[in-house]
Amino acid sequence: MASKIDILQRRHFFKRIKERYEKEFKRKDRLEIIRLIQRQKSVPLRKYSNSKVAHSVEYNGITYTVIYSNRRKELITALPSDSYELDEYLKTLESDEDSDEPQTTPSIE
């Protein structure tokens, strides 16, 4: 059974996909993106820690930018497709890596 953190993380991912790409994802869509990443059918964009990597993944004709956790084998969030917003988000992640505070996923709106 999935932990409460896993459930919340998945809800967060689904929310960000809908918000940033205007797509309604189902469980099978999330699992397929995970499979594409695990089978190296994505483009790694940037490594943020030993376990978190941003990937560009093409799925159903759309290119998604997502953060994947190698440790948890799970999608963390979907990043904006707009390059300026993406750059700003990536800077936020880098500054989070430098702090001792627990990491949260900021919302870009």
C-alpha positions as CSV (number, residue, x, y, z in Angstrom):
1,M,0.0,0.0,0.0
2,A,1.2,3.5,-0.8
3,S,2.3,5.7,2.0
4,K,0.6,9.0,2.7
5,I,3.7,10.8,1.3
6,D,3.5,8.8,-2.0
7,I,-0.2,9.6,-2.3
8,L,0.4,13.3,-1.7
9,Q,3.3,13.4,-4.2
10,R,1.1,11.8,-6.9
11,R,-1.7,14.2,-6.3
12,H,0.8,17.0,-6.6
13,F,2.1,15.6,-9.9
14,F,-1.4,15.3,-11.3
15,K,-2.2,18.9,-10.2
16,R,0.9,20.3,-11.8
17,I,0.3,18.4,-15.1
18,K,-3.2,19.8,-15.3
19,E,-2.1,23.3,-14.3
20,R,0.9,23.6,-16.6
21,Y,-0.1,21.5,-19.6
22,E,-3.9,21.5,-19.3
23,K,-4.0,17.7,-19.5
24,E,-5.9,15.3,-17.3
25,F,-3.6,12.4,-16.5
26,K,-4.6,9.1,-15.2
27,R,-2.5,6.5,-13.4
28,K,-1.6,4.8,-16.6
29,D,-0.2,8.1,-18.0
30,R,2.0,8.6,-15.0
31,L,3.2,5.1,-15.1
32,E,4.0,5.3,-18.8
33,I,6.1,8.5,-18.3
34,I,8.0,6.7,-15.5
35,R,8.6,3.7,-17.8
36,L,9.9,6.0,-20.5
37,I,12.4,7.6,-18.1
38,Q,13.5,4.2,-16.7
39,R,14.0,2.9,-20.3
40,Q,16.1,5.9,-21.1
41,K,13.6,7.2,-23.6
42,S,13.8,10.7,-22.1
43,V,16.4,13.5,-22.2
44,P,18.0,14.2,-18.8
45,L,18.2,17.9,-18.4
46,R,19.7,18.5,-15.1
47,K,20.7,16.6,-11.9
48,Y,19.7,18.3,-8.7
49,S,20.7,15.8,-6.1
50,N,21.8,12.2,-6.0
51,S,18.2,11.2,-6.6
52,K,16.4,14.0,-8.4
53,V,16.8,14.7,-12.1
54,A,14.8,16.9,-14.5
55,H,13.8,15.0,-17.7
56,S,12.2,16.0,-21.0
57,V,9.8,13.3,-22.0
58,E,7.7,13.0,-25.2
59,Y,4.4,11.3,-24.5
60,N,1.3,11.3,-26.8
61,G,2.9,14.0,-29.0
62,I,3.6,16.4,-26.2
63,T,7.0,17.1,-24.6
64,Y,6.7,17.3,-20.8
65,T,9.4,18.5,-18.4
66,V,9.3,16.5,-15.2
67,I,11.4,15.9,-12.1
68,Y,11.9,12.2,-11.4
69,S,13.2,10.7,-8.2
70,N,15.6,7.8,-8.8
71,R,15.4,6.8,-5.1
72,R,11.6,6.7,-4.9
73,K,11.1,5.6,-8.6
74,E,8.4,8.3,-8.7
75,L,7.6,11.6,-10.5
76,I,8.0,14.6,-8.2
77,T,6.4,17.3,-10.3
78,A,5.8,18.6,-13.8
79,L,7.6,21.8,-14.7
80,P,6.4,24.6,-16.9
81,S,7.0,24.3,-20.6
82,D,7.8,28.0,-20.9
83,S,11.6,28.3,-20.9
84,Y,11.7,31.4,-18.8
85,E,9.5,29.9,-16.1
86,L,11.5,26.7,-16.3
87,D,14.8,28.5,-15.8
88,E,13.3,30.4,-12.8
89,Y,12.0,27.1,-11.3
90,L,15.4,25.4,-11.7
91,K,17.1,28.3,-9.9
92,T,14.7,27.9,-7.0
93,L,15.6,24.2,-6.8
94,E,19.3,25.0,-6.8
95,S,18.9,27.5,-3.9
96,D,16.8,24.9,-2.0
97,E,19.7,22.4,-2.4
98,D,22.0,24.9,-0.6
99,S,19.7,25.4,2.4
100,D,19.3,23.2,5.4
101,E,15.5,23.7,5.3
102,P,13.3,20.8,4.2
103,Q,12.6,21.0,0.5
104,T,9.2,22.0,-0.9
105,T,8.1,22.2,-4.4
106,P,7.4,25.9,-5.2
107,S,4.4,26.8,-7.4
108,I,5.1,28.8,-10.5
109,E,2.0,30.6,-11.6
